[in-house]
Amino acid sequence: DVTDYPVYEITSSSLNLQFRHENNEPGPHRIGQMYTPANYGVIGIDWQSGQLTLQIKALDGTVVREQSVDMLKTGAR
């Protein structure tokens, strides 16, 4: 309610410490379930198309969560 555009947050674990297996952290706007094993985050930017790709990856590089954001629609460009 404080901006004219959507705000996105992506949270990954530290590489040396995974989350607890219980999911008791509130997240009313969370997209999908928490991924509790050790993981890392990647933000891909395609300036040509105006797309952001937000990813959570398992330690082997497998994408376990992904969200695309159109920068042109958010006014972020």
C-alpha positions in Angstrom: 0.0 0.0 0.0 3.0 2.3 0.1 4.1 2.2 -3.6 2.5 2.5 -7.0 4.1 -0.8 -8.1 4.4 -4.3 -6.7 7.3 -5.2 -4.4 8.8 -8.7 -4.6 11.0 -10.5 -2.1 12.9 -13.7 -2.6 14.6 -15.4 0.3 17.1 -18.2 0.1 19.0 -20.1 2.8 22.6 -19.6 3.5 24.7 -22.2 1.7 25.9 -23.7 5.0 22.7 -23.8 7.0 19.3 -25.0 6.0 15.9 -24.0 7.4 14.1 -26.0 10.0 11.7 -28.5 8.5 8.7 -27.0 10.2 7.1 -24.1 8.3 5.6 -21.9 11.0 6.8 -18.6 9.5 3.8 -16.6 8.4 3.6 -15.7 4.7 0.2 -14.6 3.5 1.6 -13.5 0.1 4.0 -16.4 -0.3 3.9 -18.0 -3.7 4.3 -21.8 -3.2 5.6 -23.6 -0.1 8.9 -22.9 1.6 11.8 -25.0 0.4 13.6 -26.0 3.5 16.8 -27.9 2.3 19.9 -25.8 1.8 19.5 -23.7 -1.3 20.5 -20.5 -3.1 18.8 -17.7 -5.0 19.4 -16.4 -8.5 17.9 -13.3 -10.1 18.0 -13.3 -13.9 17.6 -10.0 -15.8 16.7 -9.9 -19.5 16.9 -6.2 -20.4 15.8 -6.8 -24.0 12.4 -8.3 -23.0 12.1 -6.5 -19.6 11.8 -9.8 -17.7 13.1 -10.7 -14.3 13.3 -14.3 -13.3 13.5 -15.0 -9.5 14.7 -18.6 -8.7 15.5 -20.7 -5.7 17.8 -23.5 -6.6 18.8 -26.7 -4.8 22.5 -27.2 -4.2 22.7 -29.4 -7.3 21.4 -26.4 -9.4 17.9 -27.8 -9.9 15.3 -25.0 -9.9 12.9 -25.6 -7.1 10.9 -22.3 -7.1 10.6 -19.8 -9.9 8.7 -16.5 -10.5 8.8 -14.3 -13.5 8.2 -10.5 -13.2 7.5 -8.2 -16.2 9.4 -5.0 -15.5 7.4 -3.1 -18.1 4.1 -3.8 -16.2 5.6 -2.9 -12.8 7.1 0.4 -13.9 10.5 -0.8 -12.7 12.3 0.0 -15.9 
